[in-house]
């Protein structure tokens, strides 16, 4: 299956999930399962062909740890390469929260309408 690049809205949902996990670490697995479900349903509603590995729970755990490395300035998480779009949206979250929130709101509206 062809690799599908993360888009801005997916990245915003990941950053939002990161933020929610940091607030309530005991819900990490539940929140990552929810994120996986949302991203998989979103892809299907867009007409994308996905397999069992697409944005699955294990992938979300990995992306969370990569994002965590970025967000903690290398203090925690995994130091492998993070997707460019995720890095860009994480930077928006940190430096331009208004722009980040606009992307997140757009993503959440679409998710709630599906």
C-alpha positions in Angstrom: 0.0 0.0 0.0 1.2 3.5 -0.9 2.2 5.6 2.1 -0.2 8.5 2.8 1.4 11.7 3.9 0.0 13.4 7.0 -2.1 16.5 6.3 -2.4 19.6 8.4 -5.7 18.6 10.0 -4.5 15.1 10.9 -1.4 16.7 12.5 -3.5 19.2 14.4 -5.6 16.3 15.8 -2.4 14.5 16.8 -1.1 17.7 18.6 -4.4 18.1 20.3 -4.3 14.4 21.4 -0.7 15.1 22.7 -2.0 18.0 24.7 -4.8 16.0 26.2 -2.5 13.1 27.1 -0.1 15.5 28.9 -3.1 16.8 30.9 -4.3 13.2 31.8 -1.5 10.7 31.2 -3.6 7.8 32.6 -5.8 8.1 29.5 -2.9 7.8 27.0 -3.9 4.5 25.4 -7.6 5.4 25.3 -6.9 8.8 23.6 -4.5 7.2 21.1 -7.1 4.5 20.2 -9.6 7.3 19.7 -7.2 9.2 17.5 -6.6 6.1 15.4 -10.3 5.5 15.0 -10.9 9.1 14.0 -8.1 9.2 11.4 -9.1 5.9 9.9 -12.7 6.9 9.6 -11.7 10.2 8.2 -9.6 8.6 5.5 -12.4 6.2 4.5 -14.9 9.1 4.3 -12.4 10.8 1.9 -12.4 7.7 -0.3 -8.9 6.6 0.5 -8.0 2.9 0.4 -6.5 2.0 3.8 -5.1 -1.2 5.3 -4.9 -2.5 8.9 -1.6 -0.6 9.4 -2.9 2.9 8.3 -2.9 5.2 11.3 -3.3 2.2 13.7 -2.9 2.3 17.4 0.8 1.3 17.3 1.5 4.0 14.7 -0.2 6.5 16.9 2.0 5.5 19.8 5.0 6.1 17.6 3.8 9.4 16.3 3.0 10.5 19.9 6.5 9.7 21.0 8.1 11.5 18.0 5.9 14.5 18.7 6.7 14.3 22.4 10.4 14.6 21.5 9.7 17.8 19.6 7.5 19.3 22.2 9.9 18.7 25.1 12.9 19.9 23.1 14.5 16.5 23.2 13.9 15.8 26.9 11.5 12.9 26.3 10.1 10.8 23.5 11.8 9.3 20.4 14.4 11.3 18.4 13.7 9.7 15.0 12.5 11.9 12.1 9.0 13.3 12.5 6.8 13.9 9.5 7.4 17.4 8.1 3.7 18.4 8.4 3.5 17.2 12.0 6.6 19.3 12.8 5.2 22.3 11.1 1.8 22.1 12.9 3.6 21.5 16.2 5.6 24.7 15.6 2.3 26.5 14.9 0.9 25.2 18.2 3.9 26.6 20.0 4.4 29.9 18.1 1.1 30.8 16.5 -1.7 29.3 18.6 -4.4 31.2 16.7 -3.5 29.6 13.4 -3.2 26.2 15.1 -6.6 26.5 16.7 -8.1 27.5 13.3 -6.8 24.3 11.7 -7.9 22.2 14.7 -11.4 23.7 14.7 -11.7 22.9 11.0 -10.6 19.3 11.6 -12.9 18.8 14.6 -15.9 20.2 12.6 -15.2 17.7 9.8 -14.7 14.8 12.3 -18.0 15.6 14.1 -19.9 15.8 10.8 -18.7 12.4 9.7 
